[in-house]
Amino acid sequence: MYAGQIEEQMKDVYVTDHKRKAQKLLTFTEEEDEQFFKYHQSLNSYKEKVRIASKPALKFEKGSLQQRIFDPLAGATRNAQGTLVYEMVDRDFSH
């Protein structure tokens, strides 16, 4: 009886084989292939630079007590080597 309940509950569950299909490209010559490859490399390089340069969204208002307590490095970015970069100002040293 228990097996029958499981079968009833699982009647709408299907197992499929999700495999990503290979991306098909329409290029006719090796020169076009090379241009397309260079374009994608350039695009990925640009996206990486933009991702590194963009500032993350802040959880708390910058300069608020909550931000200083819970997220003191808010607004810090990472450089190309992965180092956390944070600019200190005089008011950070007020006390």
PDB file of N, CA, C and O in Angstrom:
ATOM      1  N   MET A   1       0.821  -1.188   0.000  1.00  0.00           N
ATOM      2  CA  MET A   1       0.000   0.000   0.000  1.00  0.00           C
ATOM      3  C   MET A   1       0.869   1.257   0.000  1.00  0.00           C
ATOM      4  O   MET A   1       0.557   2.225  -0.694  1.00  0.00           O
ATOM      5  N   TYR A   2       1.946   1.248   0.768  1.00  0.00           N
ATOM      6  CA  TYR A   2       2.836   2.397   0.833  1.00  0.00           C
ATOM      7  C   TYR A   2       3.467   2.665  -0.533  1.00  0.00           C
ATOM      8  O   TYR A   2       3.585   3.823  -0.932  1.00  0.00           O
ATOM      9  N   ALA A   3       3.874   1.626  -1.256  1.00  0.00           N
ATOM     10  CA  ALA A   3       4.464   1.771  -2.585  1.00  0.00           C
ATOM     11  C   ALA A   3       3.443   2.380  -3.546  1.00  0.00           C
ATOM     12  O   ALA A   3       3.808   3.165  -4.421  1.00  0.00           O
ATOM     13  N   GLY A   4       2.181   2.026  -3.390  1.00  0.00           N
ATOM     14  CA  GLY A   4       1.131   2.583  -4.236  1.00  0.00           C
ATOM     15  C   GLY A   4       0.965   4.075  -4.011  1.00  0.00           C
ATOM     16  O   GLY A   4       0.705   4.819  -4.956  1.00  0.00           O
ATOM     17  N   GLN A   5       1.111   4.523  -2.767  1.00  0.00           N
ATOM     18  CA  GLN A   5       1.006   5.953  -2.469  1.00  0.00           C
ATOM     19  C   GLN A   5       2.162   6.729  -3.096  1.00  0.00           C
ATOM     20  O   GLN A   5       1.979   7.820  -3.636  1.00  0.00           O
ATOM     21  N   ILE A   6       3.341   6.147  -3.012  1.00  0.00           N
ATOM     22  CA  ILE A   6       4.507   6.805  -3.609  1.00  0.00           C
ATOM     23  C   ILE A   6       4.336   6.923  -5.116  1.00  0.00           C
ATOM     24  O   ILE A   6       4.616   7.973  -5.693  1.00  0.00           O
ATOM     25  N   GLU A   7       3.877   5.851  -5.757  1.00  0.00           N
ATOM     26  CA  GLU A   7       3.656   5.884  -7.204  1.00  0.00           C
ATOM     27  C   GLU A   7       2.615   6.936  -7.569  1.00  0.00           C
ATOM     28  O   GLU A   7       2.764   7.632  -8.573  1.00  0.00           O
ATOM     29  N   GLU A   8       1.571   7.055  -6.769  1.00  0.00           N
ATOM     30  CA  GLU A   8       0.521   8.043  -7.020  1.00  0.00           C
ATOM     31  C   GLU A   8       1.080   9.462  -6.907  1.00  0.00           C
ATOM     32  O   GLU A   8       0.770  10.324  -7.730  1.00  0.00           O
ATOM     33  N   GLN A   9       1.906   9.700  -5.884  1.00  0.00           N
ATOM     34  CA  GLN A   9       2.479  11.026  -5.695  1.00  0.00           C
ATOM     35  C   GLN A   9       3.487  11.374  -6.785  1.00  0.00           C
ATOM     36  O   GLN A   9       3.635  12.542  -7.147  1.00  0.00           O
ATOM     37  N   MET A  10       4.167  10.382  -7.298  1.00  0.00           N
ATOM     38  CA  MET A  10       5.231  10.617  -8.275  1.00  0.00           C
ATOM     39  C   MET A  10       4.766  10.461  -9.722  1.00  0.00           C
ATOM     40  O   MET A  10       5.598  10.429 -10.629  1.00  0.00           O
ATOM     41  N   LYS A  11       3.459  10.364  -9.958  1.00  0.00           N
ATOM     42  CA  LYS A  11       2.986  10.111 -11.324  1.00  0.00           C
ATOM     43  C   LYS A  11       3.288  11.268 -12.277  1.00  0.00           C
ATOM     44  O   LYS A  11       3.405  11.051 -13.483  1.00  0.00           O
ATOM     45  N   ASP A  12       3.416  12.488 -11.760  1.00  0.00           N
ATOM     46  CA  ASP A  12       3.690  13.641 -12.617  1.00  0.00           C
ATOM     47  C   ASP A  12       5.168  14.022 -12.661  1.00  0.00           C
ATOM     48  O   ASP A  12       5.526  15.043 -13.248  1.00  0.00           O
ATOM     49  N   VAL A  13       6.022  13.217 -12.052  1.00  0.00           N
ATOM     50  CA  VAL A  13       7.450  13.506 -12.028  1.00  0.00           C
ATOM     51  C   VAL A  13       8.127  12.766 -13.175  1.00  0.00           C
ATOM     52  O   VAL A  13       7.963  11.556 -13.337  1.00  0.00           O
ATOM     53  N   TYR A  14       8.889  13.515 -13.966  1.00  0.00           N
ATOM     54  CA  TYR A  14       9.578  12.925 -15.108  1.00  0.00           C
ATOM     55  C   TYR A  14      11.070  13.186 -14.982  1.00  0.00           C
ATOM     56  O   TYR A  14      11.475  14.273 -14.569  1.00  0.00           O
ATOM     57  N   VAL A  15      11.870  12.231 -15.322  1.00  0.00           N
ATOM     58  CA  VAL A  15      13.319  12.372 -15.308  1.00  0.00           C
ATOM     59  C   VAL A  15      13.756  12.527 -16.759  1.00  0.00           C
ATOM     60  O   VAL A  15      13.464  11.691 -17.614  1.00  0.00           O
ATOM     61  N   THR A  16      14.455  13.608 -17.002  1.00  0.00           N
ATOM     62  CA  THR A  16      14.944  13.853 -18.354  1.00  0.00           C
ATOM     63  C   THR A  16      16.446  14.031 -18.327  1.00  0.00           C
ATOM     64  O   THR A  16      17.036  14.290 -17.278  1.00  0.00           O
ATOM     65  N   ASP A  17      17.043  13.895 -19.462  1.00  0.00           N
ATOM     66  CA  ASP A  17      18.476  14.051 -19.606  1.00  0.00           C
ATOM     67  C   ASP A  17      18.732  15.438 -20.186  1.00  0.00           C
ATOM     68  O   ASP A  17      18.669  15.620 -21.401  1.00  0.00           O
ATOM     69  N   HIS A  18      19.020  16.414 -19.330  1.00  0.00           N
ATOM     70  CA  HIS A  18      19.253  17.776 -19.796  1.00  0.00           C
ATOM     71  C   HIS A  18      20.727  17.946 -20.134  1.00  0.00           C
ATOM     72  O   HIS A  18      21.579  18.034 -19.250  1.00  0.00           O
ATOM     73  N   LYS A  19      21.000  17.990 -21.397  1.00  0.00           N
ATOM     74  CA  LYS A  19      22.360  18.229 -21.854  1.00  0.00           C
ATOM     75  C   LYS A  19      22.355  19.486 -22.706  1.00  0.00           C
ATOM     76  O   LYS A  19      21.488  19.676 -23.559  1.00  0.00           O
ATOM     77  N   ARG A  20      23.325  20.327 -22.462  1.00  0.00           N
ATOM     78  CA  ARG A  20      23.423  21.555 -23.231  1.00  0.00           C
ATOM     79  C   ARG A  20      23.832  21.215 -24.658  1.00  0.00           C
ATOM     80  O   ARG A  20      24.794  20.482 -24.891  1.00  0.00           O
ATOM     81  N   LYS A  21      23.095  21.753 -25.587  1.00  0.00           N
ATOM     82  CA  LYS A  21      23.413  21.511 -26.991  1.00  0.00           C
ATOM     83  C   LYS A  21      24.601  22.368 -27.387  1.00  0.00           C
ATOM     84  O   LYS A  21      24.757  23.488 -26.903  1.00  0.00           O
ATOM     85  N   ALA A  22      25.422  21.846 -28.254  1.00  0.00           N
ATOM     86  CA  ALA A  22      26.574  22.589 -28.741  1.00  0.00           C
ATOM     87  C   ALA A  22      26.084  23.785 -29.549  1.00  0.00           C
ATOM     88  O   ALA A  22      25.183  23.669 -30.380  1.00  0.00           O
ATOM     89  N   GLN A  23      26.695  24.932 -29.289  1.00  0.00           N
ATOM     90  CA  GLN A  23      26.302  26.136 -29.996  1.00  0.00           C
ATOM     91  C   GLN A  23      26.742  26.032 -31.448  1.00  0.00           C
ATOM     92  O   GLN A  23      27.904  25.746 -31.736  1.00  0.00           O
ATOM     93  N   LYS A  24      25.814  26.265 -32.350  1.00  0.00           N
ATOM     94  CA  LYS A  24      26.123  26.193 -33.769  1.00  0.00           C
ATOM     95  C   LYS A  24      26.429  27.591 -34.276  1.00  0.00           C
ATOM     96  O   LYS A  24      25.680  28.533 -34.019  1.00  0.00           O
ATOM     97  N   LEU A  25      27.517  27.715 -34.987  1.00  0.00           N
ATOM     98  CA  LEU A  25      27.941  29.001 -35.515  1.00  0.00           C
ATOM     99  C   LEU A  25      27.900  28.949 -37.025  1.00  0.00           C
ATOM    100  O   LEU A  25      28.185  27.915 -37.630  1.00  0.00           O
ATOM    101  N   LEU A  26      27.546  30.058 -37.626  1.00  0.00           N
ATOM    102  CA  LEU A  26      27.450  30.116 -39.073  1.00  0.00           C
ATOM    103  C   LEU A  26      28.591  30.966 -39.616  1.00  0.00           C
ATOM    104  O   LEU A  26      28.438  32.164 -39.855  1.00  0.00           O
ATOM    105  N   THR A  27      29.709  30.334 -39.800  1.00  0.00           N
ATOM    106  CA  THR A  27      30.842  31.002 -40.439  1.00  0.00           C
ATOM    107  C   THR A  27      31.263  30.136 -41.617  1.00  0.00           C
ATOM    108  O   THR A  27      31.170  28.910 -41.573  1.00  0.00           O
ATOM    109  N   PHE A  28      31.721  30.790 -42.653  1.00  0.00           N
ATOM    110  CA  PHE A  28      32.000  30.060 -43.884  1.00  0.00           C
ATOM    111  C   PHE A  28      33.476  29.850 -44.164  1.00  0.00           C
ATOM    112  O   PHE A  28      33.842  28.974 -44.947  1.00  0.00           O
ATOM    113  N   THR A  29      34.342  30.661 -43.519  1.00  0.00           N
ATOM    114  CA  THR A  29      35.768  30.527 -43.783  1.00  0.00           C
ATOM    115  C   THR A  29      36.532  30.514 -42.466  1.00  0.00           C
ATOM    116  O   THR A  29      35.998  30.863 -41.412  1.00  0.00           O
ATOM    117  N   GLU A  30      37.771  30.112 -42.550  1.00  0.00           N
ATOM    118  CA  GLU A  30      38.617  30.123 -41.358  1.00  0.00           C
ATOM    119  C   GLU A  30      38.884  31.551 -40.898  1.00  0.00           C
ATOM    120  O   GLU A  30      39.057  31.793 -39.703  1.00  0.00           O
ATOM    121  N   GLU A  31      38.919  32.491 -41.823  1.00  0.00           N
ATOM    122  CA  GLU A  31      39.120  33.895 -41.471  1.00  0.00           C
ATOM    123  C   GLU A  31      37.947  34.402 -40.623  1.00  0.00           C
ATOM    124  O   GLU A  31      38.153  35.105 -39.634  1.00  0.00           O
ATOM    125  N   GLU A  32      36.725  34.048 -41.009  1.00  0.00           N
ATOM    126  CA  GLU A  32      35.552  34.418 -40.222  1.00  0.00           C
ATOM    127  C   GLU A  32      35.577  33.746 -38.850  1.00  0.00           C
ATOM    128  O   GLU A  32      35.201  34.354 -37.848  1.00  0.00           O
ATOM    129  N   ASP A  33      36.022  32.483 -38.810  1.00  0.00           N
ATOM    130  CA  ASP A  33      36.147  31.777 -37.536  1.00  0.00           C
ATOM    131  C   ASP A  33      37.099  32.519 -36.603  1.00  0.00           C
ATOM    132  O   ASP A  33      36.810  32.697 -35.420  1.00  0.00           O
ATOM    133  N   GLU A  34      38.225  32.944 -37.142  1.00  0.00           N
ATOM    134  CA  GLU A  34      39.226  33.644 -36.350  1.00  0.00           C
ATOM    135  C   GLU A  34      38.695  35.001 -35.870  1.00  0.00           C
ATOM    136  O   GLU A  34      38.909  35.374 -34.716  1.00  0.00           O
ATOM    137  N   GLN A  35      38.012  35.731 -36.738  1.00  0.00           N
ATOM    138  CA  GLN A  35      37.423  37.010 -36.353  1.00  0.00           C
ATOM    139  C   GLN A  35      36.383  36.816 -35.235  1.00  0.00           C
ATOM    140  O   GLN A  35      36.340  37.580 -34.271  1.00  0.00           O
ATOM    141  N   PHE A  36      35.564  35.796 -35.386  1.00  0.00           N
ATOM    142  CA  PHE A  36      34.536  35.514 -34.381  1.00  0.00           C
ATOM    143  C   PHE A  36      35.174  35.145 -33.043  1.00  0.00           C
ATOM    144  O   PHE A  36      34.713  35.589 -31.991  1.00  0.00           O
ATOM    145  N   PHE A  37      36.230  34.336 -33.081  1.00  0.00           N
ATOM    146  CA  PHE A  37      36.942  33.947 -31.871  1.00  0.00           C
ATOM    147  C   PHE A  37      37.547  35.166 -31.184  1.00  0.00           C
ATOM    148  O   PHE A  37      37.428  35.316 -29.968  1.00  0.00           O
ATOM    149  N   LYS A  38      38.193  36.033 -31.951  1.00  0.00           N
ATOM    150  CA  LYS A  38      38.790  37.250 -31.381  1.00  0.00           C
ATOM    151  C   LYS A  38      37.720  38.168 -30.804  1.00  0.00           C
ATOM    152  O   LYS A  38      37.927  38.789 -29.762  1.00  0.00           O
ATOM    153  N   TYR A  39      36.573  38.255 -31.482  1.00  0.00           N
ATOM    154  CA  TYR A  39      35.472  39.074 -30.983  1.00  0.00           C
ATOM    155  C   TYR A  39      35.014  38.570 -29.620  1.00  0.00           C
ATOM    156  O   TYR A  39      34.821  39.365 -28.700  1.00  0.00           O
ATOM    157  N   HIS A  40      34.838  37.260 -29.479  1.00  0.00           N
ATOM    158  CA  HIS A  40      34.393  36.700 -28.197  1.00  0.00           C
ATOM    159  C   HIS A  40      35.447  36.883 -27.105  1.00  0.00           C
ATOM    160  O   HIS A  40      35.100  37.146 -25.954  1.00  0.00           O
ATOM    161  N   GLN A  41      36.713  36.750 -27.446  1.00  0.00           N
ATOM    162  CA  GLN A  41      37.765  37.000 -26.466  1.00  0.00           C
ATOM    163  C   GLN A  41      37.720  38.453 -26.001  1.00  0.00           C
ATOM    164  O   GLN A  41      37.822  38.727 -24.805  1.00  0.00           O
ATOM    165  N   SER A  42      37.572  39.365 -26.926  1.00  0.00           N
ATOM    166  CA  SER A  42      37.509  40.788 -26.597  1.00  0.00           C
ATOM    167  C   SER A  42      36.280  41.087 -25.740  1.00  0.00           C
ATOM    168  O   SER A  42      36.365  41.847 -24.776  1.00  0.00           O
ATOM    169  N   LEU A  43      35.156  40.502 -26.085  1.00  0.00           N
ATOM    170  CA  LEU A  43      33.929  40.710 -25.327  1.00  0.00           C
ATOM    171  C   LEU A  43      34.066  40.185 -23.900  1.00  0.00           C
ATOM    172  O   LEU A  43      33.667  40.866 -22.955  1.00  0.00           O
ATOM    173  N   ASN A  44      34.618  38.997 -23.730  1.00  0.00           N
ATOM    174  CA  ASN A  44      34.817  38.432 -22.395  1.00  0.00           C
ATOM    175  C   ASN A  44      35.797  39.263 -21.581  1.00  0.00           C
ATOM    176  O   ASN A  44      35.604  39.441 -20.379  1.00  0.00           O
ATOM    177  N   SER A  45      36.844  39.775 -22.219  1.00  0.00           N
ATOM    178  CA  SER A  45      37.806  40.634 -21.541  1.00  0.00           C
ATOM    179  C   SER A  45      37.127  41.914 -21.060  1.00  0.00           C
ATOM    180  O   SER A  45      37.349  42.349 -19.930  1.00  0.00           O
ATOM    181  N   TYR A  46      36.310  42.509 -21.908  1.00  0.00           N
ATOM    182  CA  TYR A  46      35.586  43.726 -21.547  1.00  0.00           C
ATOM    183  C   TYR A  46      34.637  43.468 -20.374  1.00  0.00           C
ATOM    184  O   TYR A  46      34.586  44.259 -19.433  1.00  0.00           O
ATOM    185  N   LYS A  47      33.893  42.373 -20.427  1.00  0.00           N
ATOM    186  CA  LYS A  47      32.958  42.041 -19.351  1.00  0.00           C
ATOM    187  C   LYS A  47      33.694  41.847 -18.029  1.00  0.00           C
ATOM    188  O   LYS A  47      33.192  42.243 -16.977  1.00  0.00           O
ATOM    189  N   GLU A  48      34.870  41.248 -18.074  1.00  0.00           N
ATOM    190  CA  GLU A  48      35.658  41.038 -16.857  1.00  0.00           C
ATOM    191  C   GLU A  48      36.117  42.373 -16.276  1.00  0.00           C
ATOM    192  O   GLU A  48      36.072  42.570 -15.061  1.00  0.00           O
ATOM    193  N   LYS A  49      36.556  43.289 -17.136  1.00  0.00           N
ATOM    194  CA  LYS A  49      36.990  44.607 -16.669  1.00  0.00           C
ATOM    195  C   LYS A  49      35.823  45.376 -16.058  1.00  0.00           C
ATOM    196  O   LYS A  49      35.983  46.028 -15.026  1.00  0.00           O
ATOM    197  N   VAL A  50      34.670  45.307 -16.678  1.00  0.00           N
ATOM    198  CA  VAL A  50      33.492  46.006 -16.163  1.00  0.00           C
ATOM    199  C   VAL A  50      33.076  45.403 -14.825  1.00  0.00           C
ATOM    200  O   VAL A  50      32.700  46.134 -13.908  1.00  0.00           O
ATOM    201  N   ARG A  51      33.138  44.085 -14.704  1.00  0.00           N
ATOM    202  CA  ARG A  51      32.756  43.419 -13.458  1.00  0.00           C
ATOM    203  C   ARG A  51      33.692  43.826 -12.327  1.00  0.00           C
ATOM    204  O   ARG A  51      33.243  44.046 -11.202  1.00  0.00           O
ATOM    205  N   ILE A  52      34.980  43.927 -12.609  1.00  0.00           N
ATOM    206  CA  ILE A  52      35.954  44.313 -11.585  1.00  0.00           C
ATOM    207  C   ILE A  52      35.766  45.782 -11.203  1.00  0.00           C
ATOM    208  O   ILE A  52      35.855  46.134 -10.027  1.00  0.00           O
ATOM    209  N   ALA A  53      35.507  46.632 -12.190  1.00  0.00           N
ATOM    210  CA  ALA A  53      35.414  48.064 -11.940  1.00  0.00           C
ATOM    211  C   ALA A  53      34.102  48.483 -11.281  1.00  0.00           C
ATOM    212  O   ALA A  53      34.048  49.513 -10.609  1.00  0.00           O
ATOM    213  N   SER A  54      33.049  47.697 -11.468  1.00  0.00           N
ATOM    214  CA  SER A  54      31.754  48.112 -10.928  1.00  0.00           C
ATOM    215  C   SER A  54      31.741  47.966  -9.410  1.00  0.00           C
ATOM    216  O   SER A  54      32.340  47.042  -8.860  1.00  0.00           O
ATOM    217  N   LYS A  55      31.059  48.880  -8.747  1.00  0.00           N
ATOM    218  CA  LYS A  55      30.976  48.846  -7.298  1.00  0.00           C
ATOM    219  C   LYS A  55      29.778  48.015  -6.881  1.00  0.00           C
ATOM    220  O   LYS A  55      28.718  48.101  -7.502  1.00  0.00           O
ATOM    221  N   PRO A  56      29.931  47.209  -5.836  1.00  0.00           N
ATOM    222  CA  PRO A  56      28.810  46.375  -5.385  1.00  0.00           C
ATOM    223  C   PRO A  56      27.731  47.228  -4.713  1.00  0.00           C
ATOM    224  O   PRO A  56      28.008  48.310  -4.196  1.00  0.00           O
ATOM    225  N   ALA A  57      26.504  46.721  -4.731  1.00  0.00           N
ATOM    226  CA  ALA A  57      25.398  47.417  -4.075  1.00  0.00           C
ATOM    227  C   ALA A  57      25.604  47.354  -2.559  1.00  0.00           C
ATOM    228  O   ALA A  57      26.069  46.343  -2.033  1.00  0.00           O
ATOM    229  N   LEU A  58      25.256  48.434  -1.867  1.00  0.00           N
ATOM    230  CA  LEU A  58      25.455  48.500  -0.427  1.00  0.00           C
ATOM    231  C   LEU A  58      24.226  47.984   0.307  1.00  0.00           C
ATOM    232  O   LEU A  58      23.096  48.257  -0.097  1.00  0.00           O
ATOM    233  N   LYS A  59      24.446  47.234   1.391  1.00  0.00           N
ATOM    234  CA  LYS A  59      23.343  46.736   2.216  1.00  0.00           C
ATOM    235  C   LYS A  59      22.756  47.860   3.057  1.00  0.00           C
ATOM    236  O   LYS A  59      21.542  47.940   3.239  1.00  0.00           O
ATOM    237  N   PHE A  60      23.622  48.724   3.567  1.00  0.00           N
ATOM    238  CA  PHE A  60      23.206  49.817   4.442  1.00  0.00           C
ATOM    239  C   PHE A  60      23.651  51.134   3.824  1.00  0.00           C
ATOM    240  O   PHE A  60      24.561  51.162   2.995  1.00  0.00           O
ATOM    241  N   GLU A  61      23.014  52.214   4.223  1.00  0.00           N
ATOM    242  CA  GLU A  61      23.376  53.532   3.712  1.00  0.00           C
ATOM    243  C   GLU A  61      24.824  53.847   4.078  1.00  0.00           C
ATOM    244  O   GLU A  61      25.231  53.673   5.227  1.00  0.00           O
ATOM    245  N   LYS A  62      25.594  54.308   3.104  1.00  0.00           N
ATOM    246  CA  LYS A  62      27.012  54.558   3.334  1.00  0.00           C
ATOM    247  C   LYS A  62      27.194  55.642   4.395  1.00  0.00           C
ATOM    248  O   LYS A  62      26.590  56.711   4.307  1.00  0.00           O
ATOM    249  N   GLY A  63      28.018  55.366   5.386  1.00  0.00           N
ATOM    250  CA  GLY A  63      28.296  56.295   6.470  1.00  0.00           C
ATOM    251  C   GLY A  63      27.387  56.133   7.671  1.00  0.00           C
ATOM    252  O   GLY A  63      27.628  56.741   8.714  1.00  0.00           O
ATOM    253  N   SER A  64      26.332  55.312   7.542  1.00  0.00           N
ATOM    254  CA  SER A  64      25.425  55.123   8.675  1.00  0.00           C
ATOM    255  C   SER A  64      26.089  54.248   9.736  1.00  0.00           C
ATOM    256  O   SER A  64      27.074  53.565   9.456  1.00  0.00           O
ATOM    257  N   LEU A  65      25.556  54.271  10.933  1.00  0.00           N
ATOM    258  CA  LEU A  65      26.098  53.474  12.029  1.00  0.00           C
ATOM    259  C   LEU A  65      26.035  51.991  11.694  1.00  0.00           C
ATOM    260  O   LEU A  65      26.981  51.253  11.967  1.00  0.00           O
ATOM    261  N   GLN A  66      24.923  51.546  11.103  1.00  0.00           N
ATOM    262  CA  GLN A  66      24.802  50.139  10.719  1.00  0.00           C
ATOM    263  C   GLN A  66      25.895  49.744   9.733  1.00  0.00           C
ATOM    264  O   GLN A  66      26.506  48.682   9.858  1.00  0.00           O
ATOM    265  N   GLN A  67      26.128  50.599   8.765  1.00  0.00           N
ATOM    266  CA  GLN A  67      27.155  50.284   7.772  1.00  0.00           C
ATOM    267  C   GLN A  67      28.529  50.211   8.418  1.00  0.00           C
ATOM    268  O   GLN A  67      29.312  49.319   8.094  1.00  0.00           O
ATOM    269  N   ARG A  68      28.838  51.131   9.324  1.00  0.00           N
ATOM    270  CA  ARG A  68      30.150  51.127   9.965  1.00  0.00           C
ATOM    271  C   ARG A  68      30.335  49.928  10.879  1.00  0.00           C
ATOM    272  O   ARG A  68      31.457  49.450  11.047  1.00  0.00           O
ATOM    273  N   ILE A  69      29.250  49.430  11.476  1.00  0.00           N
ATOM    274  CA  ILE A  69      29.354  48.278  12.388  1.00  0.00           C
ATOM    275  C   ILE A  69      29.351  46.963  11.622  1.00  0.00           C
ATOM    276  O   ILE A  69      30.239  46.131  11.809  1.00  0.00           O
ATOM    277  N   PHE A  70      28.352  46.772  10.759  1.00  0.00           N
ATOM    278  CA  PHE A  70      28.145  45.467  10.124  1.00  0.00           C
ATOM    279  C   PHE A  70      28.865  45.275   8.798  1.00  0.00           C
ATOM    280  O   PHE A  70      29.140  44.140   8.409  1.00  0.00           O
ATOM    281  N   ASP A  71      29.175  46.355   8.101  1.00  0.00           N
ATOM    282  CA  ASP A  71      29.803  46.234   6.785  1.00  0.00           C
ATOM    283  C   ASP A  71      30.842  47.346   6.612  1.00  0.00           C
ATOM    284  O   ASP A  71      30.670  48.232   5.775  1.00  0.00           O
ATOM    285  N   PRO A  72      31.919  47.300   7.403  1.00  0.00           N
ATOM    286  CA  PRO A  72      32.875  48.414   7.395  1.00  0.00           C
ATOM    287  C   PRO A  72      33.613  48.590   6.069  1.00  0.00           C
ATOM    288  O   PRO A  72      34.089  49.689   5.786  1.00  0.00           O
ATOM    289  N   LEU A  73      33.721  47.563   5.264  1.00  0.00           N
ATOM    290  CA  LEU A  73      34.426  47.688   3.989  1.00  0.00           C
ATOM    291  C   LEU A  73      33.462  47.856   2.825  1.00  0.00           C
ATOM    292  O   LEU A  73      33.788  47.502   1.692  1.00  0.00           O
ATOM    293  N   ALA A  74      32.273  48.396   3.097  1.00  0.00           N
ATOM    294  CA  ALA A  74      31.287  48.614   2.034  1.00  0.00           C
ATOM    295  C   ALA A  74      31.860  49.565   0.999  1.00  0.00           C
ATOM    296  O   ALA A  74      32.478  50.574   1.337  1.00  0.00           O
ATOM    297  N   GLY A  75      31.650  49.236  -0.243  1.00  0.00           N
ATOM    298  CA  GLY A  75      32.155  50.085  -1.317  1.00  0.00           C
ATOM    299  C   GLY A  75      33.554  49.725  -1.760  1.00  0.00           C
ATOM    300  O   GLY A  75      34.066  50.301  -2.720  1.00  0.00           O
ATOM    301  N   ALA A  76      34.184  48.784  -1.079  1.00  0.00           N
ATOM    302  CA  ALA A  76      35.523  48.357  -1.491  1.00  0.00           C
ATOM    303  C   ALA A  76      35.405  47.537  -2.774  1.00  0.00           C
ATOM    304  O   ALA A  76      34.404  46.855  -2.994  1.00  0.00           O
ATOM    305  N   THR A  77      36.406  47.607  -3.595  1.00  0.00           N
ATOM    306  CA  THR A  77      36.429  46.847  -4.843  1.00  0.00           C
ATOM    307  C   THR A  77      37.653  45.947  -4.853  1.00  0.00           C
ATOM    308  O   THR A  77      38.539  46.075  -4.009  1.00  0.00           O
ATOM    309  N   ARG A  78      37.692  45.053  -5.800  1.00  0.00           N
ATOM    310  CA  ARG A  78      38.860  44.181  -5.968  1.00  0.00           C
ATOM    311  C   ARG A  78      39.581  44.586  -7.238  1.00  0.00           C
ATOM    312  O   ARG A  78      38.958  44.859  -8.264  1.00  0.00           O
ATOM    313  N   ASN A  79      40.900  44.620  -7.155  1.00  0.00           N
ATOM    314  CA  ASN A  79      41.672  44.941  -8.353  1.00  0.00           C
ATOM    315  C   ASN A  79      41.902  43.674  -9.171  1.00  0.00           C
ATOM    316  O   ASN A  79      41.379  42.612  -8.834  1.00  0.00           O
ATOM    317  N   ALA A  80      42.671  43.782 -10.229  1.00  0.00           N
ATOM    318  CA  ALA A  80      42.877  42.651 -11.141  1.00  0.00           C
ATOM    319  C   ALA A  80      43.531  41.456 -10.455  1.00  0.00           C
ATOM    320  O   ALA A  80      43.309  40.317 -10.866  1.00  0.00           O
ATOM    321  N   GLN A  81      44.341  41.700  -9.406  1.00  0.00           N
ATOM    322  CA  GLN A  81      44.994  40.600  -8.696  1.00  0.00           C
ATOM    323  C   GLN A  81      44.100  40.009  -7.614  1.00  0.00           C
ATOM    324  O   GLN A  81      44.476  39.021  -6.983  1.00  0.00           O
ATOM    325  N   GLY A  82      42.928  40.591  -7.387  1.00  0.00           N
ATOM    326  CA  GLY A  82      42.001  40.074  -6.388  1.00  0.00           C
ATOM    327  C   GLY A  82      42.153  40.721  -5.019  1.00  0.00           C
ATOM    328  O   GLY A  82      41.504  40.299  -4.062  1.00  0.00           O
ATOM    329  N   THR A  83      43.000  41.737  -4.912  1.00  0.00           N
ATOM    330  CA  THR A  83      43.217  42.420  -3.640  1.00  0.00           C
ATOM    331  C   THR A  83      42.063  43.372  -3.365  1.00  0.00           C
ATOM    332  O   THR A  83      41.611  44.076  -4.268  1.00  0.00           O
ATOM    333  N   LEU A  84      41.579  43.398  -2.119  1.00  0.00           N
ATOM    334  CA  LEU A  84      40.508  44.293  -1.724  1.00  0.00           C
ATOM    335  C   LEU A  84      41.057  45.699  -1.593  1.00  0.00           C
ATOM    336  O   LEU A  84      42.018  45.923  -0.857  1.00  0.00           O
ATOM    337  N   VAL A  85      40.458  46.654  -2.299  1.00  0.00           N
ATOM    338  CA  VAL A  85      40.926  48.030  -2.301  1.00  0.00           C
ATOM    339  C   VAL A  85      39.860  48.897  -1.635  1.00  0.00           C
ATOM    340  O   VAL A  85      38.713  48.938  -2.082  1.00  0.00           O
ATOM    341  N   TYR A  86      40.251  49.598  -0.549  1.00  0.00           N
ATOM    342  CA  TYR A  86      39.328  50.463   0.185  1.00  0.00           C
ATOM    343  C   TYR A  86      40.016  51.786   0.443  1.00  0.00           C
ATOM    344  O   TYR A  86      41.130  51.817   0.966  1.00  0.00           O
ATOM    345  N   GLU A  87      39.368  52.872   0.083  1.00  0.00           N
ATOM    346  CA  GLU A  87      39.958  54.198   0.266  1.00  0.00           C
ATOM    347  C   GLU A  87      39.511  54.758   1.612  1.00  0.00           C
ATOM    348  O   GLU A  87      38.315  54.893   1.872  1.00  0.00           O
ATOM    349  N   MET A  88      40.470  55.079   2.458  1.00  0.00           N
ATOM    350  CA  MET A  88      40.184  55.634   3.776  1.00  0.00           C
ATOM    351  C   MET A  88      40.127  57.158   3.674  1.00  0.00           C
ATOM    352  O   MET A  88      40.883  57.766   2.916  1.00  0.00           O
ATOM    353  N   VAL A  89      39.223  57.767   4.444  1.00  0.00           N
ATOM    354  CA  VAL A  89      39.114  59.228   4.503  1.00  0.00           C
ATOM    355  C   VAL A  89      39.280  59.652   5.955  1.00  0.00           C
ATOM    356  O   VAL A  89      39.218  58.818   6.858  1.00  0.00           O
ATOM    357  N   ASP A  90      39.492  60.952   6.187  1.00  0.00           N
ATOM    358  CA  ASP A  90      39.767  61.460   7.538  1.00  0.00           C
ATOM    359  C   ASP A  90      38.670  61.133   8.542  1.00  0.00           C
ATOM    360  O   ASP A  90      38.963  60.853   9.704  1.00  0.00           O
ATOM    361  N   ARG A  91      37.416  61.163   8.115  1.00  0.00           N
ATOM    362  CA  ARG A  91      36.342  60.915   9.071  1.00  0.00           C
ATOM    363  C   ARG A  91      36.337  59.465   9.579  1.00  0.00           C
ATOM    364  O   ARG A  91      35.740  59.182  10.618  1.00  0.00           O
ATOM    365  N   ASP A  92      36.989  58.552   8.864  1.00  0.00           N
ATOM    366  CA  ASP A  92      37.109  57.165   9.334  1.00  0.00           C
ATOM    367  C   ASP A  92      38.003  57.086  10.574  1.00  0.00           C
ATOM    368  O   ASP A  92      37.929  56.125  11.339  1.00  0.00           O
ATOM    369  N   PHE A  93      38.847  58.102  10.768  1.00  0.00           N
ATOM    370  CA  PHE A  93      39.764  58.120  11.898  1.00  0.00           C
ATOM    371  C   PHE A  93      39.336  59.122  12.979  1.00  0.00           C
ATOM    372  O   PHE A  93      40.160  59.510  13.807  1.00  0.00           O
ATOM    373  N   SER A  94      38.091  59.541  12.990  1.00  0.00           N
ATOM    374  CA  SER A  94      37.655  60.624  13.879  1.00  0.00           C
ATOM    375  C   SER A  94      37.763  60.287  15.363  1.00  0.00           C
ATOM    376  O   SER A  94      37.923  61.199  16.174  1.00  0.00           O
ATOM    377  N   HIS A  95      37.685  59.046  15.739  1.00  0.00           N
ATOM    378  CA  HIS A  95      37.758  58.690  17.161  1.00  0.00           C
ATOM    379  C   HIS A  95      38.997  57.902  17.410  1.00  0.00           C
ATOM    380  O   HIS A  95      39.256  57.499  18.544  1.00  0.00           O
TER     381      HIS A  95
END
